[in-house]
C-alpha cells in the first residue's frame, strides 16, 4: 500500500489495485503537486462538505467514473450532481473491494457553498478509518481535540494517522500532539496547515515533538509505504 500526501488535507492511497483520493481540494490549492484535470481516482472519500475538502470531487468523479463515499447528507447532495455515491454515517462501516471504510466523530462544521453563495448543509463532519491489506489509516478530517480520540486509539491498531495542526479552524500543534498520544498511531503526519496565511504552522517542529520516531512530515507528492 502506497500512501501519499498532496497538500492541505489531500491524501492518495494506492491499495488493492485502486486509487483512493481523500478530500481532493486541488485546483484552488496553491500547495499541491496534483493537477485536477489529470489526477485519477477510482474512489473519492470525503470527511465533510467544506469547499476546501470537497474541492474538485464533482469534476474528478465524472471524468473518472469514480465512486464517492461520504457522510449521508453530503453523499445525497453530490448524488444530485450525477455522481455515484455511497453514504455512510458516524460509527458505520462498509467493506468495499479496496478495503473497509468507517467514519468517526470529528468536531467541526460541514456545509458546501455554491458559486452563487448558497450554503448547503451537508451533515456532520467526520474522520475516516480505512482498513486494507492488513493496515489501518486514520484521516482525522477537520476537528478540534476531543476525548473520544482515546477510544479511537484503543479500538484500532492505527498504522498511519493524518492530523490537522493549522489551528484557528482545527486543532493547533499543541492539541494535535495530545491527539497523537491518544490515538497511538505508529506514524503521524501533519495536515491542514500552510495552505493559507491563517493556518501557517511549522510541520517539522510538530513532528519532532511527537513520540520519537513516530512524527513524519510529508511534502506534497511524498509518500509512505505500508
C-alpha positions, 0 to 999 in steps of 0.5 A, a space after each residue: 500500500 502506497 500512501 501519499 500526501 498532496 497538500 492541505 488535507 489531500 491524501 492518495 492511497 494506492 491499495 488493492 489495485 485502486 486509487 483512493 483520493 481523500 478530500 481532493 481540494 486541488 485546483 484552488 490549492 496553491 500547495 499541491 503537486 496534483 493537477 485536477 484535470 489529470 489526477 485519477 481516482 477510482 474512489 473519492 472519500 470525503 470527511 465533510 462538505 467544506 469547499 476546501 475538502 470537497 474541492 474538485 470531487 464533482 469534476 474528478 468523479 465524472 471524468 473518472 467514473 469514480 465512486 464517492 463515499 461520504 457522510 449521508 447528507 453530503 453523499 445525497 447532495 453530490 448524488 444530485 450532481 450525477 455522481 455515484 455515491 455511497 453514504 455512510 454515517 458516524 460509527 458505520 462501516 462498509 467493506 468495499 473491494 479496496 478495503 473497509 471504510 468507517 467514519 468517526 466523530 470529528 468536531 467541526 462544521 460541514 456545509 458546501 457553498 455554491 458559486 452563487 453563495 448558497 450554503 448547503 448543509 451537508 451533515 456532520 463532519 467526520 474522520 475516516 478509518 480505512 482498513 486494507 491489506 492488513 493496515 489501518 489509516 486514520 484521516 482525522 478530517 477537520 476537528 478540534 481535540 476531543 476525548 473520544 480520540 482515546 477510544 479511537 486509539 484503543 479500538 484500532 491498531 492505527 498504522 498511519 494517522 493524518 492530523 490537522 495542526 493549522 489551528 484557528 479552524 482545527 486543532 493547533 500543534 499543541 492539541 494535535 500532539 495530545 491527539 497523537 498520544 491518544 490515538 497511538 498511531 505508529 506514524 503521524 503526519 501533519 495536515 491542514 496547515 500552510 495552505 493559507 496565511 491563517 493556518 501557517 504552522 511549522 510541520 517539522 517542529 510538530 513532528 519532532 515533538 511527537 513520540 520519537 520516531 513516530 512524527 513524519 512530515 510529508 511534502 506534497 507528492 511524498 509518500 509512505 509505504 505500508 
